Amino acid sequence: MSESSVARRARRGLALWHDRGAEIRPMPAGGLSVPSCSQPGRSYRVSLAGEGRCGCADWRRRRQPCKHLFAALIWAAKQRRALVLAGRRAA
Ligand SMILES: [Zn+2]
């Protein structure tokens, strides 16, 4: 895996989170639902457990972090930050 392919997916993941982050949500069965960029109405199930996995063709082919995984990571980091800030307010 070249570094540029990781950087490119990280950048696309950031853009996906920026544009469609409001559509990312936890799934009842676990994992996160992350919208597809190319196919309207479609979303992929992303798991952040371990090294992470995604249901998209890119991840299945490469077994390396895809843009959905990066978008989910940013979303999860923001959620944790929101929880920390909410906890501080409550204290
Ligand atoms: Zn993916």
PDB file of the backbone (N, CA, C, O) and the ligand in Angstrom, with CONECT records:
HET     ZN  A 101       1
ATOM      1  N   MET A   1       0.855  -1.195   0.000  1.00  0.00           N
ATOM      2  CA  MET A   1       0.000   0.000   0.000  1.00  0.00           C
ATOM      3  C   MET A   1       0.888   1.241   0.000  1.00  0.00           C
ATOM      4  O   MET A   1       1.735   1.408   0.878  1.00  0.00           O
ATOM      5  N   SER A   2       0.693   2.091  -0.971  1.00  0.00           N
ATOM      6  CA  SER A   2       1.502   3.306  -1.016  1.00  0.00           C
ATOM      7  C   SER A   2       0.910   4.340  -0.059  1.00  0.00           C
ATOM      8  O   SER A   2      -0.281   4.327   0.251  1.00  0.00           O
ATOM      9  N   GLU A   3       1.782   5.228   0.393  1.00  0.00           N
ATOM     10  CA  GLU A   3       1.328   6.227   1.342  1.00  0.00           C
ATOM     11  C   GLU A   3       0.307   7.162   0.685  1.00  0.00           C
ATOM     12  O   GLU A   3      -0.632   7.627   1.332  1.00  0.00           O
ATOM     13  N   SER A   4       0.506   7.427  -0.595  1.00  0.00           N
ATOM     14  CA  SER A   4      -0.403   8.366  -1.257  1.00  0.00           C
ATOM     15  C   SER A   4      -1.821   7.804  -1.323  1.00  0.00           C
ATOM     16  O   SER A   4      -2.786   8.566  -1.257  1.00  0.00           O
ATOM     17  N   SER A   5      -1.965   6.472  -1.453  1.00  0.00           N
ATOM     18  CA  SER A   5      -3.315   5.914  -1.517  1.00  0.00           C
ATOM     19  C   SER A   5      -4.011   6.058  -0.165  1.00  0.00           C
ATOM     20  O   SER A   5      -5.227   6.242  -0.116  1.00  0.00           O
ATOM     21  N   VAL A   6      -3.260   5.977   0.926  1.00  0.00           N
ATOM     22  CA  VAL A   6      -3.835   6.182   2.254  1.00  0.00           C
ATOM     23  C   VAL A   6      -4.218   7.650   2.422  1.00  0.00           C
ATOM     24  O   VAL A   6      -5.308   7.974   2.893  1.00  0.00           O
ATOM     25  N   ALA A   7      -3.299   8.530   2.029  1.00  0.00           N
ATOM     26  CA  ALA A   7      -3.562   9.968   2.169  1.00  0.00           C
ATOM     27  C   ALA A   7      -4.781  10.372   1.343  1.00  0.00           C
ATOM     28  O   ALA A   7      -5.590  11.197   1.769  1.00  0.00           O
ATOM     29  N   ARG A   8      -4.901   9.779   0.156  1.00  0.00           N
ATOM     30  CA  ARG A   8      -6.028  10.125  -0.707  1.00  0.00           C
ATOM     31  C   ARG A   8      -7.339   9.686  -0.057  1.00  0.00           C
ATOM     32  O   ARG A   8      -8.327  10.420  -0.076  1.00  0.00           O
ATOM     33  N   ARG A   9      -7.338   8.474   0.520  1.00  0.00           N
ATOM     34  CA  ARG A   9      -8.577   7.995   1.151  1.00  0.00           C
ATOM     35  C   ARG A   9      -8.886   8.772   2.429  1.00  0.00           C
ATOM     36  O   ARG A   9     -10.051   9.014   2.746  1.00  0.00           O
ATOM     37  N   ALA A  10      -7.844   9.160   3.159  1.00  0.00           N
ATOM     38  CA  ALA A  10      -8.072   9.971   4.358  1.00  0.00           C
ATOM     39  C   ALA A  10      -8.697  11.307   3.962  1.00  0.00           C
ATOM     40  O   ALA A  10      -9.600  11.803   4.635  1.00  0.00           O
ATOM     41  N   ARG A  11      -8.210  11.879   2.870  1.00  0.00           N
ATOM     42  CA  ARG A  11      -8.742  13.164   2.408  1.00  0.00           C
ATOM     43  C   ARG A  11     -10.191  13.001   1.944  1.00  0.00           C
ATOM     44  O   ARG A  11     -11.038  13.849   2.226  1.00  0.00           O
ATOM     45  N   ARG A  12     -10.470  11.910   1.234  1.00  0.00           N
ATOM     46  CA  ARG A  12     -11.846  11.669   0.778  1.00  0.00           C
ATOM     47  C   ARG A  12     -12.765  11.379   1.953  1.00  0.00           C
ATOM     48  O   ARG A  12     -13.938  11.752   1.946  1.00  0.00           O
ATOM     49  N   GLY A  13     -12.218  10.705   2.970  1.00  0.00           N
ATOM     50  CA  GLY A  13     -13.000  10.417   4.167  1.00  0.00           C
ATOM     51  C   GLY A  13     -13.373  11.689   4.899  1.00  0.00           C
ATOM     52  O   GLY A  13     -14.489  11.837   5.397  1.00  0.00           O
ATOM     53  N   LEU A  14     -12.411  12.614   4.956  1.00  0.00           N
ATOM     54  CA  LEU A  14     -12.673  13.904   5.595  1.00  0.00           C
ATOM     55  C   LEU A  14     -13.762  14.644   4.822  1.00  0.00           C
ATOM     56  O   LEU A  14     -14.668  15.223   5.422  1.00  0.00           O
ATOM     57  N   ALA A  15     -13.673  14.626   3.504  1.00  0.00           N
ATOM     58  CA  ALA A  15     -14.680  15.297   2.672  1.00  0.00           C
ATOM     59  C   ALA A  15     -16.045  14.639   2.853  1.00  0.00           C
ATOM     60  O   ALA A  15     -17.064  15.327   2.930  1.00  0.00           O
ATOM     61  N   LEU A  16     -16.065  13.308   2.921  1.00  0.00           N
ATOM     62  CA  LEU A  16     -17.323  12.581   3.112  1.00  0.00           C
ATOM     63  C   LEU A  16     -17.944  12.942   4.456  1.00  0.00           C
ATOM     64  O   LEU A  16     -19.145  13.194   4.550  1.00  0.00           O
ATOM     65  N   TRP A  17     -17.107  12.963   5.498  1.00  0.00           N
ATOM     66  CA  TRP A  17     -17.617  13.346   6.822  1.00  0.00           C
ATOM     67  C   TRP A  17     -18.141  14.783   6.795  1.00  0.00           C
ATOM     68  O   TRP A  17     -19.185  15.083   7.374  1.00  0.00           O
ATOM     69  N   HIS A  18     -17.414  15.655   6.126  1.00  0.00           N
ATOM     70  CA  HIS A  18     -17.794  17.069   6.067  1.00  0.00           C
ATOM     71  C   HIS A  18     -19.143  17.245   5.354  1.00  0.00           C
ATOM     72  O   HIS A  18     -20.012  17.985   5.816  1.00  0.00           O
ATOM     73  N   ASP A  19     -19.299  16.548   4.218  1.00  0.00           N
ATOM     74  CA  ASP A  19     -20.505  16.716   3.401  1.00  0.00           C
ATOM     75  C   ASP A  19     -21.691  15.899   3.907  1.00  0.00           C
ATOM     76  O   ASP A  19     -22.833  16.354   3.851  1.00  0.00           O
ATOM     77  N   ARG A  20     -21.416  14.695   4.400  1.00  0.00           N
ATOM     78  CA  ARG A  20     -22.513  13.760   4.697  1.00  0.00           C
ATOM     79  C   ARG A  20     -22.476  13.242   6.135  1.00  0.00           C
ATOM     80  O   ARG A  20     -23.171  12.283   6.470  1.00  0.00           O
ATOM     81  N   GLY A  21     -21.666  13.874   6.979  1.00  0.00           N
ATOM     82  CA  GLY A  21     -21.484  13.381   8.351  1.00  0.00           C
ATOM     83  C   GLY A  21     -22.788  13.265   9.130  1.00  0.00           C
ATOM     84  O   GLY A  21     -22.928  12.413  10.006  1.00  0.00           O
ATOM     85  N   ALA A  22     -23.752  14.145   8.794  1.00  0.00           N
ATOM     86  CA  ALA A  22     -25.031  14.120   9.515  1.00  0.00           C
ATOM     87  C   ALA A  22     -25.793  12.826   9.245  1.00  0.00           C
ATOM     88  O   ALA A  22     -26.697  12.466   9.999  1.00  0.00           O
ATOM     89  N   GLU A  23     -25.427  12.121   8.163  1.00  0.00           N
ATOM     90  CA  GLU A  23     -26.118  10.867   7.822  1.00  0.00           C
ATOM     91  C   GLU A  23     -25.464   9.648   8.472  1.00  0.00           C
ATOM     92  O   GLU A  23     -26.006   8.544   8.408  1.00  0.00           O
ATOM     93  N   ILE A  24     -24.297   9.845   9.099  1.00  0.00           N
ATOM     94  CA  ILE A  24     -23.619   8.722   9.757  1.00  0.00           C
ATOM     95  C   ILE A  24     -24.320   8.434  11.074  1.00  0.00           C
ATOM     96  O   ILE A  24     -24.509   9.333  11.894  1.00  0.00           O
ATOM     97  N   ARG A  25     -24.708   7.174  11.277  1.00  0.00           N
ATOM     98  CA  ARG A  25     -25.349   6.835  12.553  1.00  0.00           C
ATOM     99  C   ARG A  25     -25.035   5.403  12.975  1.00  0.00           C
ATOM    100  O   ARG A  25     -24.767   4.526  12.155  1.00  0.00           O
ATOM    101  N   PRO A  26     -25.082   5.205  14.308  1.00  0.00           N
ATOM    102  CA  PRO A  26     -24.847   3.853  14.818  1.00  0.00           C
ATOM    103  C   PRO A  26     -25.946   2.911  14.361  1.00  0.00           C
ATOM    104  O   PRO A  26     -27.107   3.308  14.263  1.00  0.00           O
ATOM    105  N   MET A  27     -25.587   1.662  14.080  1.00  0.00           N
ATOM    106  CA  MET A  27     -26.583   0.672  13.673  1.00  0.00           C
ATOM    107  C   MET A  27     -26.972  -0.188  14.865  1.00  0.00           C
ATOM    108  O   MET A  27     -26.146  -0.469  15.733  1.00  0.00           O
ATOM    109  N   PRO A  28     -28.239  -0.608  14.905  1.00  0.00           N
ATOM    110  CA  PRO A  28     -28.705  -1.409  16.048  1.00  0.00           C
ATOM    111  C   PRO A  28     -27.861  -2.667  16.270  1.00  0.00           C
ATOM    112  O   PRO A  28     -27.635  -3.076  17.409  1.00  0.00           O
ATOM    113  N   ALA A  29     -27.403  -3.269  15.188  1.00  0.00           N
ATOM    114  CA  ALA A  29     -26.629  -4.509  15.306  1.00  0.00           C
ATOM    115  C   ALA A  29     -25.147  -4.249  15.580  1.00  0.00           C
ATOM    116  O   ALA A  29     -24.356  -5.189  15.662  1.00  0.00           O
ATOM    117  N   GLY A  30     -24.771  -2.980  15.720  1.00  0.00           N
ATOM    118  CA  GLY A  30     -23.363  -2.634  15.926  1.00  0.00           C
ATOM    119  C   GLY A  30     -22.768  -2.063  14.667  1.00  0.00           C
ATOM    120  O   GLY A  30     -23.243  -2.332  13.564  1.00  0.00           O
ATOM    121  N   GLY A  31     -21.728  -1.276  14.831  1.00  0.00           N
ATOM    122  CA  GLY A  31     -21.111  -0.621  13.689  1.00  0.00           C
ATOM    123  C   GLY A  31     -21.821   0.670  13.340  1.00  0.00           C
ATOM    124  O   GLY A  31     -22.770   1.077  14.009  1.00  0.00           O
ATOM    125  N   LEU A  32     -21.346   1.308  12.282  1.00  0.00           N
ATOM    126  CA  LEU A  32     -21.897   2.590  11.872  1.00  0.00           C
ATOM    127  C   LEU A  32     -22.365   2.504  10.429  1.00  0.00           C
ATOM    128  O   LEU A  32     -21.757   1.830   9.598  1.00  0.00           O
ATOM    129  N   SER A  33     -23.461   3.202  10.150  1.00  0.00           N
ATOM    130  CA  SER A  33     -23.942   3.316   8.780  1.00  0.00           C
ATOM    131  C   SER A  33     -23.333   4.579   8.175  1.00  0.00           C
ATOM    132  O   SER A  33     -23.554   5.684   8.670  1.00  0.00           O
ATOM    133  N   VAL A  34     -22.561   4.403   7.095  1.00  0.00           N
ATOM    134  CA  VAL A  34     -21.885   5.530   6.438  1.00  0.00           C
ATOM    135  C   VAL A  34     -22.383   5.611   4.995  1.00  0.00           C
ATOM    136  O   VAL A  34     -22.343   4.614   4.275  1.00  0.00           O
ATOM    137  N   PRO A  35     -22.855   6.799   4.559  1.00  0.00           N
ATOM    138  CA  PRO A  35     -23.419   6.905   3.215  1.00  0.00           C
ATOM    139  C   PRO A  35     -22.374   6.692   2.120  1.00  0.00           C
ATOM    140  O   PRO A  35     -21.200   7.024   2.281  1.00  0.00           O
ATOM    141  N   SER A  36     -22.826   6.142   1.028  1.00  0.00           N
ATOM    142  CA  SER A  36     -21.976   5.987  -0.160  1.00  0.00           C
ATOM    143  C   SER A  36     -21.880   7.327  -0.873  1.00  0.00           C
ATOM    144  O   SER A  36     -22.852   8.081  -0.924  1.00  0.00           O
ATOM    145  N   CYS A  37     -20.701   7.624  -1.427  1.00  0.00           N
ATOM    146  CA  CYS A  37     -20.520   8.878  -2.178  1.00  0.00           C
ATOM    147  C   CYS A  37     -21.143   8.758  -3.558  1.00  0.00           C
ATOM    148  O   CYS A  37     -21.779   9.689  -4.051  1.00  0.00           O
ATOM    149  N   SER A  38     -20.952   7.596  -4.174  1.00  0.00           N
ATOM    150  CA  SER A  38     -21.276   7.453  -5.587  1.00  0.00           C
ATOM    151  C   SER A  38     -22.694   6.959  -5.820  1.00  0.00           C
ATOM    152  O   SER A  38     -23.268   7.222  -6.876  1.00  0.00           O
ATOM    153  N   GLN A  39     -23.274   6.247  -4.853  1.00  0.00           N
ATOM    154  CA  GLN A  39     -24.597   5.670  -5.063  1.00  0.00           C
ATOM    155  C   GLN A  39     -25.603   6.259  -4.084  1.00  0.00           C
ATOM    156  O   GLN A  39     -25.617   5.893  -2.909  1.00  0.00           O
ATOM    157  N   PRO A  40     -26.453   7.180  -4.571  1.00  0.00           N
ATOM    158  CA  PRO A  40     -27.437   7.827  -3.697  1.00  0.00           C
ATOM    159  C   PRO A  40     -28.339   6.807  -3.010  1.00  0.00           C
ATOM    160  O   PRO A  40     -28.789   5.844  -3.630  1.00  0.00           O
ATOM    161  N   GLY A  41     -28.594   7.029  -1.730  1.00  0.00           N
ATOM    162  CA  GLY A  41     -29.486   6.152  -0.992  1.00  0.00           C
ATOM    163  C   GLY A  41     -28.808   4.915  -0.443  1.00  0.00           C
ATOM    164  O   GLY A  41     -29.396   4.175   0.346  1.00  0.00           O
ATOM    165  N   ARG A  42     -27.555   4.685  -0.863  1.00  0.00           N
ATOM    166  CA  ARG A  42     -26.863   3.502  -0.389  1.00  0.00           C
ATOM    167  C   ARG A  42     -25.947   3.878   0.776  1.00  0.00           C
ATOM    168  O   ARG A  42     -25.409   4.983   0.829  1.00  0.00           O
ATOM    169  N   SER A  43     -25.783   2.943   1.701  1.00  0.00           N
ATOM    170  CA  SER A  43     -24.824   3.184   2.775  1.00  0.00           C
ATOM    171  C   SER A  43     -24.090   1.883   3.074  1.00  0.00           C
ATOM    172  O   SER A  43     -24.548   0.788   2.748  1.00  0.00           O
ATOM    173  N   TYR A  44     -22.934   2.047   3.707  1.00  0.00           N
ATOM    174  CA  TYR A  44     -22.130   0.882   4.048  1.00  0.00           C
ATOM    175  C   TYR A  44     -22.040   0.729   5.550  1.00  0.00           C
ATOM    176  O   TYR A  44     -22.074   1.712   6.290  1.00  0.00           O
ATOM    177  N   ARG A  45     -21.926  -0.509   5.992  1.00  0.00           N
ATOM    178  CA  ARG A  45     -21.748  -0.761   7.416  1.00  0.00           C
ATOM    179  C   ARG A  45     -20.251  -0.775   7.708  1.00  0.00           C
ATOM    180  O   ARG A  45     -19.494  -1.561   7.140  1.00  0.00           O
ATOM    181  N   VAL A  46     -19.847   0.121   8.612  1.00  0.00           N
ATOM    182  CA  VAL A  46     -18.442   0.237   8.990  1.00  0.00           C
ATOM    183  C   VAL A  46     -18.282  -0.197  10.436  1.00  0.00           C
ATOM    184  O   VAL A  46     -19.038   0.240  11.303  1.00  0.00           O
ATOM    185  N   SER A  47     -17.311  -1.047  10.702  1.00  0.00           N
ATOM    186  CA  SER A  47     -16.968  -1.415  12.070  1.00  0.00           C
ATOM    187  C   SER A  47     -15.613  -0.819  12.403  1.00  0.00           C
ATOM    188  O   SER A  47     -14.666  -0.926  11.624  1.00  0.00           O
ATOM    189  N   LEU A  48     -15.527  -0.187  13.574  1.00  0.00           N
ATOM    190  CA  LEU A  48     -14.255   0.400  13.990  1.00  0.00           C
ATOM    191  C   LEU A  48     -13.508  -0.530  14.950  1.00  0.00           C
ATOM    192  O   LEU A  48     -12.445  -0.170  15.457  1.00  0.00           O
ATOM    193  N   ALA A  49     -14.055  -1.717  15.200  1.00  0.00           N
ATOM    194  CA  ALA A  49     -13.381  -2.658  16.096  1.00  0.00           C
ATOM    195  C   ALA A  49     -12.102  -3.164  15.434  1.00  0.00           C
ATOM    196  O   ALA A  49     -12.041  -3.327  14.215  1.00  0.00           O
ATOM    197  N   GLY A  50     -11.096  -3.406  16.245  1.00  0.00           N
ATOM    198  CA  GLY A  50      -9.830  -3.902  15.714  1.00  0.00           C
ATOM    199  C   GLY A  50      -9.228  -2.916  14.728  1.00  0.00           C
ATOM    200  O   GLY A  50      -9.095  -1.730  15.027  1.00  0.00           O
ATOM    201  N   GLU A  51      -8.863  -3.410  13.551  1.00  0.00           N
ATOM    202  CA  GLU A  51      -8.303  -2.520  12.529  1.00  0.00           C
ATOM    203  C   GLU A  51      -9.387  -1.914  11.656  1.00  0.00           C
ATOM    204  O   GLU A  51      -9.096  -1.149  10.736  1.00  0.00           O
ATOM    205  N   GLY A  52     -10.641  -2.255  11.942  1.00  0.00           N
ATOM    206  CA  GLY A  52     -11.757  -1.690  11.212  1.00  0.00           C
ATOM    207  C   GLY A  52     -12.066  -2.464   9.949  1.00  0.00           C
ATOM    208  O   GLY A  52     -11.199  -3.118   9.369  1.00  0.00           O
ATOM    209  N   ARG A  53     -13.326  -2.378   9.532  1.00  0.00           N
ATOM    210  CA  ARG A  53     -13.733  -2.992   8.272  1.00  0.00           C
ATOM    211  C   ARG A  53     -14.930  -2.252   7.705  1.00  0.00           C
ATOM    212  O   ARG A  53     -15.636  -1.537   8.416  1.00  0.00           O
ATOM    213  N   CYS A  54     -15.144  -2.439   6.406  1.00  0.00           N
ATOM    214  CA  CYS A  54     -16.243  -1.748   5.733  1.00  0.00           C
ATOM    215  C   CYS A  54     -16.845  -2.695   4.710  1.00  0.00           C
ATOM    216  O   CYS A  54     -16.168  -3.597   4.215  1.00  0.00           O
ATOM    217  N   GLY A  55     -18.116  -2.490   4.393  1.00  0.00           N
ATOM    218  CA  GLY A  55     -18.789  -3.354   3.432  1.00  0.00           C
ATOM    219  C   GLY A  55     -18.582  -2.952   1.979  1.00  0.00           C
ATOM    220  O   GLY A  55     -19.125  -3.598   1.082  1.00  0.00           O
ATOM    221  N   CYS A  56     -17.802  -1.891   1.724  1.00  0.00           N
ATOM    222  CA  CYS A  56     -17.660  -1.425   0.339  1.00  0.00           C
ATOM    223  C   CYS A  56     -16.667  -2.284  -0.451  1.00  0.00           C
ATOM    224  O   CYS A  56     -15.877  -3.041   0.114  1.00  0.00           O
ATOM    225  N   ALA A  57     -16.738  -2.139  -1.774  1.00  0.00           N
ATOM    226  CA  ALA A  57     -15.885  -2.935  -2.655  1.00  0.00           C
ATOM    227  C   ALA A  57     -14.406  -2.596  -2.450  1.00  0.00           C
ATOM    228  O   ALA A  57     -13.546  -3.473  -2.537  1.00  0.00           O
ATOM    229  N   ASP A  58     -14.119  -1.335  -2.179  1.00  0.00           N
ATOM    230  CA  ASP A  58     -12.724  -0.909  -1.987  1.00  0.00           C
ATOM    231  C   ASP A  58     -12.097  -1.643  -0.799  1.00  0.00           C
ATOM    232  O   ASP A  58     -10.983  -2.159  -0.889  1.00  0.00           O
ATOM    233  N   TRP A  59     -12.837  -1.680   0.319  1.00  0.00           N
ATOM    234  CA  TRP A  59     -12.272  -2.356   1.498  1.00  0.00           C
ATOM    235  C   TRP A  59     -12.157  -3.863   1.262  1.00  0.00           C
ATOM    236  O   TRP A  59     -11.157  -4.487   1.615  1.00  0.00           O
ATOM    237  N   ARG A  60     -13.205  -4.434   0.657  1.00  0.00           N
ATOM    238  CA  ARG A  60     -13.184  -5.883   0.438  1.00  0.00           C
ATOM    239  C   ARG A  60     -12.020  -6.293  -0.463  1.00  0.00           C
ATOM    240  O   ARG A  60     -11.444  -7.367  -0.294  1.00  0.00           O
ATOM    241  N   ARG A  61     -11.682  -5.434  -1.416  1.00  0.00           N
ATOM    242  CA  ARG A  61     -10.603  -5.740  -2.337  1.00  0.00           C
ATOM    243  C   ARG A  61      -9.237  -5.553  -1.672  1.00  0.00           C
ATOM    244  O   ARG A  61      -8.344  -6.384  -1.837  1.00  0.00           O
ATOM    245  N   ARG A  62      -9.079  -4.454  -0.916  1.00  0.00           N
ATOM    246  CA  ARG A  62      -7.758  -4.097  -0.416  1.00  0.00           C
ATOM    247  C   ARG A  62      -7.518  -4.458   1.045  1.00  0.00           C
ATOM    248  O   ARG A  62      -6.375  -4.619   1.472  1.00  0.00           O
ATOM    249  N   ARG A  63      -8.600  -4.584   1.808  1.00  0.00           N
ATOM    250  CA  ARG A  63      -8.477  -4.830   3.260  1.00  0.00           C
ATOM    251  C   ARG A  63      -7.634  -3.750   3.934  1.00  0.00           C
ATOM    252  O   ARG A  63      -6.862  -4.014   4.856  1.00  0.00           O
ATOM    253  N   GLN A  64      -7.809  -2.547   3.449  1.00  0.00           N
ATOM    254  CA  GLN A  64      -7.119  -1.384   4.013  1.00  0.00           C
ATOM    255  C   GLN A  64      -8.167  -0.285   4.212  1.00  0.00           C
ATOM    256  O   GLN A  64      -9.204  -0.280   3.548  1.00  0.00           O
ATOM    257  N   PRO A  65      -7.884   0.654   5.141  1.00  0.00           N
ATOM    258  CA  PRO A  65      -8.886   1.692   5.420  1.00  0.00           C
ATOM    259  C   PRO A  65      -9.361   2.430   4.165  1.00  0.00           C
ATOM    260  O   PRO A  65      -8.556   2.901   3.361  1.00  0.00           O
ATOM    261  N   CYS A  66     -10.678   2.517   4.017  1.00  0.00           N
ATOM    262  CA  CYS A  66     -11.290   3.220   2.886  1.00  0.00           C
ATOM    263  C   CYS A  66     -11.817   4.565   3.385  1.00  0.00           C
ATOM    264  O   CYS A  66     -11.711   4.884   4.569  1.00  0.00           O
ATOM    265  N   LYS A  67     -12.381   5.339   2.475  1.00  0.00           N
ATOM    266  CA  LYS A  67     -12.875   6.666   2.864  1.00  0.00           C
ATOM    267  C   LYS A  67     -14.009   6.570   3.880  1.00  0.00           C
ATOM    268  O   LYS A  67     -14.148   7.445   4.734  1.00  0.00           O
ATOM    269  N   HIS A  68     -14.829   5.504   3.797  1.00  0.00           N
ATOM    270  CA  HIS A  68     -15.924   5.349   4.759  1.00  0.00           C
ATOM    271  C   HIS A  68     -15.394   5.128   6.162  1.00  0.00           C
ATOM    272  O   HIS A  68     -15.934   5.645   7.141  1.00  0.00           O
ATOM    273  N   LEU A  69     -14.311   4.339   6.240  1.00  0.00           N
ATOM    274  CA  LEU A  69     -13.689   4.061   7.539  1.00  0.00           C
ATOM    275  C   LEU A  69     -13.119   5.353   8.142  1.00  0.00           C
ATOM    276  O   LEU A  69     -13.274   5.615   9.334  1.00  0.00           O
ATOM    277  N   PHE A  70     -12.462   6.146   7.303  1.00  0.00           N
ATOM    278  CA  PHE A  70     -11.914   7.417   7.798  1.00  0.00           C
ATOM    279  C   PHE A  70     -13.040   8.353   8.244  1.00  0.00           C
ATOM    280  O   PHE A  70     -12.933   9.005   9.283  1.00  0.00           O
ATOM    281  N   ALA A  71     -14.121   8.417   7.457  1.00  0.00           N
ATOM    282  CA  ALA A  71     -15.250   9.270   7.825  1.00  0.00           C
ATOM    283  C   ALA A  71     -15.838   8.819   9.164  1.00  0.00           C
ATOM    284  O   ALA A  71     -16.187   9.647  10.006  1.00  0.00           O
ATOM    285  N   ALA A  72     -15.945   7.486   9.354  1.00  0.00           N
ATOM    286  CA  ALA A  72     -16.495   6.936  10.600  1.00  0.00           C
ATOM    287  C   ALA A  72     -15.583   7.243  11.789  1.00  0.00           C
ATOM    288  O   ALA A  72     -16.057   7.513  12.893  1.00  0.00           O
ATOM    289  N   LEU A  73     -14.268   7.197  11.551  1.00  0.00           N
ATOM    290  CA  LEU A  73     -13.313   7.505  12.623  1.00  0.00           C
ATOM    291  C   LEU A  73     -13.459   8.958  13.086  1.00  0.00           C
ATOM    292  O   LEU A  73     -13.450   9.243  14.283  1.00  0.00           O
ATOM    293  N   ILE A  74     -13.593   9.860  12.126  1.00  0.00           N
ATOM    294  CA  ILE A  74     -13.758  11.274  12.473  1.00  0.00           C
ATOM    295  C   ILE A  74     -15.064  11.461  13.235  1.00  0.00           C
ATOM    296  O   ILE A  74     -15.112  12.160  14.247  1.00  0.00           O
ATOM    297  N   TRP A  75     -16.139  10.817  12.728  1.00  0.00           N
ATOM    298  CA  TRP A  75     -17.444  10.917  13.378  1.00  0.00           C
ATOM    299  C   TRP A  75     -17.348  10.438  14.829  1.00  0.00           C
ATOM    300  O   TRP A  75     -17.839  11.106  15.739  1.00  0.00           O
ATOM    301  N   ALA A  76     -16.706   9.269  15.045  1.00  0.00           N
ATOM    302  CA  ALA A  76     -16.606   8.691  16.387  1.00  0.00           C
ATOM    303  C   ALA A  76     -15.774   9.585  17.304  1.00  0.00           C
ATOM    304  O   ALA A  76     -16.096   9.743  18.481  1.00  0.00           O
ATOM    305  N   ALA A  77     -14.704  10.168  16.764  1.00  0.00           N
ATOM    306  CA  ALA A  77     -13.863  11.060  17.569  1.00  0.00           C
ATOM    307  C   ALA A  77     -14.663  12.284  18.005  1.00  0.00           C
ATOM    308  O   ALA A  77     -14.538  12.745  19.139  1.00  0.00           O
ATOM    309  N   LYS A  78     -15.483  12.804  17.100  1.00  0.00           N
ATOM    310  CA  LYS A  78     -16.303  13.977  17.437  1.00  0.00           C
ATOM    311  C   LYS A  78     -17.357  13.609  18.485  1.00  0.00           C
ATOM    312  O   LYS A  78     -17.652  14.408  19.374  1.00  0.00           O
ATOM    313  N   GLN A  79     -17.922  12.404  18.382  1.00  0.00           N
ATOM    314  CA  GLN A  79     -18.913  11.972  19.362  1.00  0.00           C
ATOM    315  C   GLN A  79     -18.298  11.920  20.754  1.00  0.00           C
ATOM    316  O   GLN A  79     -18.890  12.382  21.729  1.00  0.00           O
ATOM    317  N   ARG A  80     -17.094  11.347  20.826  1.00  0.00           N
ATOM    318  CA  ARG A  80     -16.418  11.245  22.132  1.00  0.00           C
ATOM    319  C   ARG A  80     -16.151  12.621  22.702  1.00  0.00           C
ATOM    320  O   ARG A  80     -16.325  12.855  23.898  1.00  0.00           O
ATOM    321  N   ARG A  81     -15.723  13.541  21.829  1.00  0.00           N
ATOM    322  CA  ARG A  81     -15.426  14.894  22.284  1.00  0.00           C
ATOM    323  C   ARG A  81     -16.706  15.539  22.825  1.00  0.00           C
ATOM    324  O   ARG A  81     -16.682  16.229  23.844  1.00  0.00           O
ATOM    325  N   ALA A  82     -17.824  15.304  22.127  1.00  0.00           N
ATOM    326  CA  ALA A  82     -19.096  15.871  22.573  1.00  0.00           C
ATOM    327  C   ALA A  82     -19.474  15.306  23.937  1.00  0.00           C
ATOM    328  O   ALA A  82     -20.004  16.024  24.785  1.00  0.00           O
ATOM    329  N   LEU A  83     -19.198  14.007  24.151  1.00  0.00           N
ATOM    330  CA  LEU A  83     -19.521  13.389  25.437  1.00  0.00           C
ATOM    331  C   LEU A  83     -18.664  13.987  26.540  1.00  0.00           C
ATOM    332  O   LEU A  83     -19.151  14.255  27.639  1.00  0.00           O
ATOM    333  N   VAL A  84     -17.374  14.198  26.241  1.00  0.00           N
ATOM    334  CA  VAL A  84     -16.473  14.780  27.236  1.00  0.00           C
ATOM    335  C   VAL A  84     -16.946  16.179  27.610  1.00  0.00           C
ATOM    336  O   VAL A  84     -16.991  16.534  28.788  1.00  0.00           O
ATOM    337  N   LEU A  85     -17.301  16.976  26.590  1.00  0.00           N
ATOM    338  CA  LEU A  85     -17.744  18.349  26.850  1.00  0.00           C
ATOM    339  C   LEU A  85     -19.051  18.354  27.631  1.00  0.00           C
ATOM    340  O   LEU A  85     -19.237  19.178  28.526  1.00  0.00           O
ATOM    341  N   ALA A  86     -19.969  17.426  27.293  1.00  0.00           N
ATOM    342  CA  ALA A  86     -21.244  17.350  28.002  1.00  0.00           C
ATOM    343  C   ALA A  86     -21.001  16.957  29.458  1.00  0.00           C
ATOM    344  O   ALA A  86     -21.643  17.485  30.365  1.00  0.00           O
ATOM    345  N   GLY A  87     -20.071  16.025  29.674  1.00  0.00           N
ATOM    346  CA  GLY A  87     -19.738  15.591  31.026  1.00  0.00           C
ATOM    347  C   GLY A  87     -19.175  16.728  31.855  1.00  0.00           C
ATOM    348  O   GLY A  87     -19.468  16.860  33.044  1.00  0.00           O
ATOM    349  N   ARG A  88     -18.352  17.553  31.198  1.00  0.00           N
ATOM    350  CA  ARG A  88     -17.757  18.688  31.896  1.00  0.00           C
ATOM    351  C   ARG A  88     -18.820  19.693  32.332  1.00  0.00           C
ATOM    352  O   ARG A  88     -18.776  20.259  33.424  1.00  0.00           O
ATOM    353  N   ARG A  89     -19.782  19.888  31.415  1.00  0.00           N
ATOM    354  CA  ARG A  89     -20.850  20.834  31.742  1.00  0.00           C
ATOM    355  C   ARG A  89     -21.677  20.339  32.922  1.00  0.00           C
ATOM    356  O   ARG A  89     -22.120  21.117  33.766  1.00  0.00           O
ATOM    357  N   ALA A  90     -21.871  19.017  32.956  1.00  0.00           N
ATOM    358  CA  ALA A  90     -22.706  18.444  34.007  1.00  0.00           C
ATOM    359  C   ALA A  90     -21.998  18.494  35.363  1.00  0.00           C
ATOM    360  O   ALA A  90     -22.647  18.570  36.406  1.00  0.00           O
ATOM    361  N   ALA A  91     -20.656  18.450  35.339  1.00  0.00           N
ATOM    362  CA  ALA A  91     -19.893  18.381  36.591  1.00  0.00           C
ATOM    363  C   ALA A  91     -19.908  19.725  37.330  1.00  0.00           C
ATOM    364  O   ALA A  91     -19.315  19.846  38.402  1.00  0.00           O
TER     365      ALA A  91
HETATM  366 ZN    ZN A 101     -15.667   1.660   2.585  1.00  0.00          ZN2+
END
